[in-house]
């Protein structure tokens, strides 16, 4: 049971809200786009800051195992320029940090396993779009995501052959760095002045280095992006926007090579729906995101895991969005990661918090 829990905990640490905008940008102009072509439909230039914080419990069924905390002291920065036919957007986040503090029971007479994990998650995005004839936006995008992890285990250490071993002092490991880069080409077509149809492809490369063992082999795959949107109303008027988008990422398994360990990327289905209504300068927003990871098909020998891990994120928000000058928005941010084990145990991570955006339209 404990071995299975430990494996699962390592798998459910990778989620953050993407706030994806694929066919059109959100009416909240301080939010980044997910598809480069969407940057072409921005109607104003904007600079903005984004602050984010969330905390919650980690549970195995109804038993509490620990806590999770996500946030950072340095806000993310967004800078977007909109010309007559060109859209340019830069997003930089340097200080997003995820901390997980677990206290896992082992057995009678054996100290609990205390696991503290800290992940640094910097992210950079650059998108360029060009609009042809006010009907077709074509974009190129580049992103760089990094994960730097440090983990400390105290109480007991679980080894595959020896089982649980009491520790006289904590063991700290710096796992290394995982670097994921994406290069995207996308397009968004406007129909009848209110409908938007978007699609794109993103080539992804990943490199993983380790400070405590062998590096992983390099891996690569291609994401497929599709979005449908509806935008009613002109800038300066009351507006209504709704969008549904899907990003599909295939399984990609690379076998071990001499001096390098194997690497597996799980098949992932991500979908998002956003709904916004703007009345004058007042904006109301709802965003829902769901990610499903197919672990069973990854080729890894993890028989304790079920076929699927699911992450659900919802944001409810309101903002002040004049066409020019100071803009501000605030969101309630809720997330739930669920993973079922073959013995019937359900592991959940449930951080809740807020997101605050501050910017300037010009």
Secondary structure as the mmCIF struct_conf table of DSSP 4:
data_model
#
loop_
_struct_conf.conf_type_id
_struct_conf.id
_struct_conf.beg_label_comp_id
_struct_conf.beg_label_asym_id
_struct_conf.beg_label_seq_id
_struct_conf.end_label_comp_id
_struct_conf.end_label_asym_id
_struct_conf.end_label_seq_id
HELX_RH_AL_P HELX_RH_AL_P1 UNK A 2 UNK A 11
TURN_TY1_P TURN_TY1_P1 UNK A 12 UNK A 13
BEND BEND1 UNK A 22 UNK A 24
BEND BEND2 UNK A 27 UNK A 28
TURN_TY1_P TURN_TY1_P2 UNK A 29 UNK A 30
BEND BEND3 UNK A 31 UNK A 31
HELX_LH_PP_P HELX_LH_PP_P1 UNK A 32 UNK A 33
BEND BEND4 UNK A 34 UNK A 35
HELX_RH_3T_P HELX_RH_3T_P1 UNK A 36 UNK A 41
BEND BEND5 UNK A 44 UNK A 44
STRN STRN1 UNK A 46 UNK A 60
TURN_TY1_P TURN_TY1_P3 UNK A 61 UNK A 62
STRN STRN2 UNK A 63 UNK A 71
BEND BEND6 UNK A 73 UNK A 74
STRN STRN3 UNK A 76 UNK A 82
BEND BEND7 UNK A 84 UNK A 85
STRN STRN4 UNK A 86 UNK A 93
STRN STRN5 UNK A 97 UNK A 104
STRN STRN6 UNK A 107 UNK A 107
TURN_TY1_P TURN_TY1_P4 UNK A 108 UNK A 109
STRN STRN7 UNK A 110 UNK A 110
STRN STRN8 UNK A 113 UNK A 120
STRN STRN9 UNK A 123 UNK A 132
TURN_TY1_P TURN_TY1_P5 UNK A 133 UNK A 135
STRN STRN10 UNK A 136 UNK A 154
BEND BEND8 UNK A 155 UNK A 155
STRN STRN11 UNK A 156 UNK A 159
TURN_TY1_P TURN_TY1_P6 UNK A 160 UNK A 162
STRN STRN12 UNK A 163 UNK A 166
BEND BEND9 UNK A 168 UNK A 169
STRN STRN13 UNK A 171 UNK A 191
TURN_TY1_P TURN_TY1_P7 UNK A 192 UNK A 194
STRN STRN14 UNK A 195 UNK A 209
BEND BEND10 UNK A 211 UNK A 213
HELX_LH_PP_P HELX_LH_PP_P2 UNK A 214 UNK A 215
STRN STRN15 UNK A 216 UNK A 216
HELX_LH_PP_P HELX_LH_PP_P3 UNK A 217 UNK A 218
STRN STRN16 UNK A 219 UNK A 232
BEND BEND11 UNK A 233 UNK A 233
TURN_TY1_P TURN_TY1_P8 UNK A 235 UNK A 236
BEND BEND12 UNK A 237 UNK A 237
STRN STRN17 UNK A 239 UNK A 249
STRN STRN18 UNK A 252 UNK A 254
STRN STRN19 UNK A 257 UNK A 257
TURN_TY1_P TURN_TY1_P9 UNK A 258 UNK A 259
STRN STRN20 UNK A 260 UNK A 261
STRN STRN21 UNK A 263 UNK A 265
STRN STRN22 UNK A 267 UNK A 279
TURN_TY1_P TURN_TY1_P10 UNK A 280 UNK A 281
STRN STRN23 UNK A 282 UNK A 294
HELX_RH_3T_P HELX_RH_3T_P2 UNK A 296 UNK A 298
TURN_TY1_P TURN_TY1_P11 UNK A 303 UNK A 304
STRN STRN24 UNK A 305 UNK A 321
BEND BEND13 UNK A 323 UNK A 324
STRN STRN25 UNK A 325 UNK A 341
TURN_TY1_P TURN_TY1_P12 UNK A 342 UNK A 343
BEND BEND14 UNK A 344 UNK A 344
STRN STRN26 UNK A 346 UNK A 361
#
